[in-house]
Amino acid sequence: MASKPDPPTQASMAKALNVSQQVVSYQLKHTLKKKCHKKPKCHHLNERSMQIRRQRSWPLYKILRKDRWRKFIITDEAGIYLSDTNAKSKVQYISRDQNRRDLTPSTTVPQPKGVMVWMGISANGVTKPRFVQPGAKINSEYLIQKILKPFLKDDYCRLYPNGDAVFHQDSAPSYASRVTQKFLTPQQVQFLRPQQWMPNNPDSALCDYFLWGHLKNKLNKRRVSTLRGLQKAIREEVKKIPQEMILQALKSWPKLCRQICYAEGRHIEKHR
């Protein structure tokens, strides 16, 4: 007998619509009065991903231990959205008491506008948030010209005047590309290479499990109705992030890598 298809989750709907999970949750609860099937605690890991995580977690732990995490600048990008826009998208929902095989017809709901923001955190402070131009594709050329060059000229020198920091990006294709690596190599900047990164690592990626959640939580308490206002609010809230919280998150990083090694590459339960 064929297995039943998995019901949609908030994470899968958010990915399909290119919106945040907070937006999906709000529309489910307040607009449609429905509840999404509970999402898994973490992304599925196949055997290959677990093997790579197991192989790379301990070397990364040794790089970070003994307070060497203080030299790292960890960067990432994320979409942050408005909730009051006239843009529309279609999405399917499952109600709380409904059979998982039976989905309600596609429902048109507001899809908020938003901004894509890139930034990083370190033991010496945060970088400036840099906003991706609307409609721009973040390929290697855009990344280098619009993000990495301004970052190296401004943030890197400001946060680590001695030039002794280690730059760590996420695993997006534009970051891992040969073009990007070739650009970074002669810049006299230390950086972790893609072969040192762990795949499928929201359980140990500081921006995923600390930065974006904290920032979006603060933004959710503000009344913002325009994209310009959203950018302004992001800049203001970034400046307010307590450095003590950043240090606490950074300090936990090597421990999380060690736990992943002990868990043989499986996802771990984070203690924050």
Secondary structure by P-SEA (a helix, b strand, c coil): cccccccccaaaaaaaacccaaaaaaaaccccccccccccccccccaaaaaaaaacaaaaaaaccccccccbbbbbbbbbbbccccbbbbbbbbcccccccccccbbbbbbbbbbbbbbccccccccccccccccccccaaaaaaccaaaaaacccccccccccbbbbbccccccccaaaaaaaccccbbbbccccccccccccccccccaaaaaaaaaaacccccaaaaaaaaaaaaaaccaaaaaaaaaaaaaaaaaaaaacccbbbbcc
